[in-house]
Amino acid sequence: MKNKKRIKSIICICLALLLSILAVNPQKVEAASTVGILSIISDGNTDDDWYGVHSFLLYKNTSKQNQIVAGVKVRPNHSITIGTYGNKSDGKGVYINLEAFLATKYGAYSSRVSLSIPVTSSTLKNINYKIKKCNKWTYTNNCSWFAKEVWNFAVPKSQRISISFPITPKKLSDIIKKKRKYKNKIALPKVYSAVYRYKTNNIATHASSSTKKSSSSISK
């Protein structure tokens, strides 16, 4: 009997220690499951157009393994941009790294603002699922709609973005700037040629990166 009581006491002590560790430092437990960072970005500058410039997503792989995001392999500590266009020669829909290329070559999206969240492996699955479902572009289902839809599918309910019709980069930018943790000019990856077009079968193929330095070419 004495041995059983000792064993129960030891188990209770171990459980108490474990619970105290989790209560004191929950951030470390959460950080252990984080595999990336998702950012929603919008440039609402209206110097050239009333609706703003462009909205898109940025994903960074913070894990130690390669990941597949929007059909593209993302190496550890590397990032990609993801956004939709309706005026590119490779078709309407999702493009990867086109924003990064335009920012690198032309300094595009200089008025960008952003919000970011940590991503777990299950959240990453949700992101890839929603990108597949939103691989299109129309005047109503535009770049800002795409960024908002993927973001809202990935984040907790309290962090979702509500925006009235019509959805524009200007409106999305204004909403982001009302959030306490928004950032100005988040760093974008340097891209000089590697631009991809996302396909509905969960792969991405090389796309043309040629474009003119104009608001209509950059934002649509």
C-alpha positions in Angstrom: 0.0 0.0 0.0 2.8 2.4 0.9 4.5 1.8 -2.5 1.2 2.6 -4.3 0.7 5.8 -2.3 4.3 6.8 -3.2 3.7 6.1 -6.9 0.5 8.2 -6.9 2.3 11.0 -5.1 5.1 11.0 -7.6 2.6 11.0 -10.5 0.7 13.9 -9.0 3.9 15.9 -8.5 5.0 15.3 -12.1 1.6 16.4 -13.4 1.7 19.5 -11.3 5.2 20.4 -12.6 4.1 19.9 -16.2 1.0 22.1 -15.8 3.0 24.8 -14.1 5.5 24.8 -17.0 2.7 25.1 -19.5 1.0 27.9 -17.6 4.2 29.9 -17.0 5.5 29.7 -20.6 2.7 29.0 -23.1 4.5 30.9 -25.9 7.2 28.3 -26.1 4.6 25.5 -26.5 2.9 27.4 -29.3 6.2 28.4 -31.0 7.2 24.7 -31.2 4.3 24.1 -33.6 4.8 27.2 -35.7 6.1 26.4 -39.3 5.7 29.8 -41.0 4.3 33.3 -41.0 1.5 34.6 -43.2 1.1 38.3 -43.9 -1.8 40.1 -45.7 -0.5 43.2 -47.5 -2.2 46.1 -49.3 -1.0 49.2 -51.0 -3.9 51.7 -50.9 -2.1 54.6 -52.6 -4.6 56.4 -54.8 -2.2 58.7 -56.7 -2.9 56.8 -59.9 -6.3 55.1 -59.3 -9.2 55.6 -56.9 -9.2 52.0 -55.8 -5.5 51.8 -54.8 -2.7 49.7 -56.1 -2.7 46.0 -55.2 -3.3 43.5 -52.3 -1.5 40.2 -51.9 -0.1 37.7 -49.4 3.4 37.0 -48.2 4.4 33.6 -46.8 7.7 32.8 -44.9 8.8 29.3 -44.1 10.2 29.4 -40.6 10.6 25.6 -40.3 13.7 23.6 -41.0 12.1 21.7 -43.9 11.0 22.5 -47.4 7.3 23.3 -47.8 4.9 23.4 -50.7 2.9 26.5 -50.7 0.7 27.4 -53.7 2.4 24.7 -55.7 5.9 26.1 -55.1 8.7 24.7 -53.0 9.6 27.2 -50.3 13.0 26.5 -48.6 13.6 27.2 -44.9 13.9 30.9 -44.0 12.6 31.9 -47.5 9.5 33.8 -48.5 7.1 34.0 -51.5 4.4 36.5 -52.5 1.0 35.2 -53.6 -1.5 37.4 -55.4 -4.1 37.4 -58.2 -4.1 39.2 -61.6 -6.5 39.6 -64.4 -4.3 41.1 -67.1 -1.4 38.7 -67.5 -0.5 36.7 -70.6 -0.4 33.4 -68.6 -4.1 33.7 -67.6 -6.3 35.2 -64.8 -5.7 33.9 -61.3 -2.9 33.3 -58.8 0.7 34.2 -59.4 3.6 33.5 -57.1 6.5 36.1 -56.7 5.1 38.5 -59.2 4.8 41.2 -56.5 8.3 40.4 -55.2 9.6 40.8 -58.8 7.8 44.1 -59.3 9.0 45.4 -56.0 12.6 44.3 -56.7 12.7 45.7 -60.3 10.5 48.8 -60.0 10.1 49.5 -56.3 6.4 48.8 -56.5 4.0 48.8 -53.5 6.1 51.4 -51.6 3.0 52.4 -49.6 2.2 48.8 -48.4 0.8 48.0 -45.0 0.5 44.6 -43.5 -0.7 42.3 -40.7 1.0 39.0 -39.9 0.2 35.8 -38.0 2.1 32.6 -37.1 1.2 29.5 -39.1 1.0 25.9 -37.9 1.1 22.9 -40.1 -2.7 22.6 -40.0 -3.1 26.3 -40.8 -0.8 25.8 -43.8 -3.1 23.1 -45.1 -6.0 25.6 -44.9 -4.0 28.2 -46.7 -3.2 25.8 -49.6 -6.8 24.7 -49.8 -8.1 28.2 -50.0 -5.6 29.3 -52.6 -6.8 26.4 -54.8 -10.4 27.5 -54.3 -9.7 31.1 -55.0 -7.5 30.7 -58.1 -9.4 33.2 -60.3 -9.7 36.9 -61.0 -12.8 39.0 -61.8 -13.6 42.7 -61.1 -15.5 41.6 -57.9 -13.3 38.6 -57.0 -10.1 40.7 -57.4 -6.7 40.8 -55.7 -8.1 42.3 -52.5 -10.9 39.7 -52.4 -8.3 36.9 -52.8 -6.0 38.2 -50.0 -9.0 38.7 -47.7 -10.5 35.3 -48.4 -7.3 33.3 -47.8 -6.4 35.4 -44.7 -9.9 34.9 -43.1 -9.7 31.2 -43.7 -6.4 30.9 -41.9 -6.8 33.2 -38.9 -8.9 32.9 -35.7 -12.3 34.5 -35.9 -11.2 37.5 -33.8 -8.6 38.4 -36.5 -10.8 38.1 -39.6 -11.2 41.1 -41.8 -14.7 42.4 -42.6 -14.9 44.7 -45.7 -17.8 46.1 -47.6 -18.4 45.8 -51.4 -16.6 46.7 -53.6 -13.4 45.3 -52.1 -10.4 47.4 -53.1 -6.8 47.7 -52.1 -7.6 51.2 -50.7 -10.4 49.8 -48.4 -8.3 46.9 -47.3 -5.3 49.1 -46.6 -7.5 51.4 -44.5 -8.8 48.5 -42.4 -5.3 47.1 -41.9 -4.1 50.5 -40.6 -6.8 50.5 -37.9 -5.3 47.3 -36.4 -2.9 47.8 -33.5 -0.1 45.5 -34.8 0.0 46.6 -38.5 3.4 47.3 -40.1 4.6 49.7 -42.8 6.7 48.4 -45.7 7.2 44.8 -44.6 10.3 43.3 -46.3 9.6 41.5 -49.5 11.9 38.8 -51.0 14.3 39.8 -53.8 13.1 38.2 -57.0 14.7 38.9 -60.4 13.0 36.3 -62.6 11.4 33.3 -60.8 7.7 34.1 -61.3 5.1 31.3 -61.3 1.5 30.8 -62.3 -0.5 28.6 -60.0 -2.5 25.8 -61.6 -5.7 24.2 -60.3 -4.0 20.8 -59.9 -1.8 22.1 -57.1 1.3 22.8 -59.1 2.9 26.0 -60.3 4.6 26.6 -63.6 7.0 29.3 -64.7 5.3 32.5 -65.9 6.3 35.6 -67.8 7.6 38.3 -65.5 7.6 41.0 -68.2 5.4 43.9 -67.4 5.3 47.7 -67.8 5.9 50.0 -65.0 2.3 51.4 -64.7 -0.4 51.2 -62.1 -2.7 49.3 -64.4 -0.1 46.7 -65.1 1.0 46.3 -61.5 -2.3 46.3 -59.7 -4.8 44.3 -61.9 
